[in-house]
Amino acid sequence: CKILQLNLNNNNRSGGGGRRSSRSASNMNNSSNGNNNGSTLQLKCEVEVLETCEKRLANLLFKHNYHLARVRDMLAKNYTRLGEFDKAADYSRISLETTEVRYGPESIEAGHELLKYSDLLLAQKSVGINIDSKHLLQILKQAKSIFTLNYGESSKYCTELQNKILSLS
């Protein structure tokens, strides 16, 4: 897992510290198609190493351990870059659970994780993968409730979420 430590250090320097990107589902899809073969191969190698590390760490550490959560976030990010939104969403869902345990289900951290998770569900939908629309709607409403509580109804996050909710109705 020394490679993992290098990746963690590189992600910290390049701004990969887990903040939500404001990219839409269609932007995520378009960026995954623009990778050249070299960078795609590198991403696949990183994913393979991260998958191995995640399995080892999951057997050793508490399921909501900070370092394990970071590895899962990195896996979600790399799967998103590869256009494998279903796998990215799986890891994002696990990260959401960890965030809710660590910070509370109504925390702003949970709100941001819900937003990332909803973006991945919408990305899956945009590429033709069947998703549970009721589940997605529930996630969007939960995120909107958190952002309304923390930032107010007129915040950019609430506006974005309301537009997504309306597009599903």
ABEGO torsion letter per residue (X at the ends): XAAAAAAAAAAAAAGAAGBBBABBAAAAAAAAAABBAAAAAAAAAAAAAAAAAAAAAAAABBAABAAAAAAAAAAAAAAAAAGBAAAAAAAAAAAAAAAAAAAEAABAAAAAAAAAAAAAAAAAAAAGBBBBAAAAAAAAAAAAAAAAAAAEAABAAAAAAAAAAAAAX
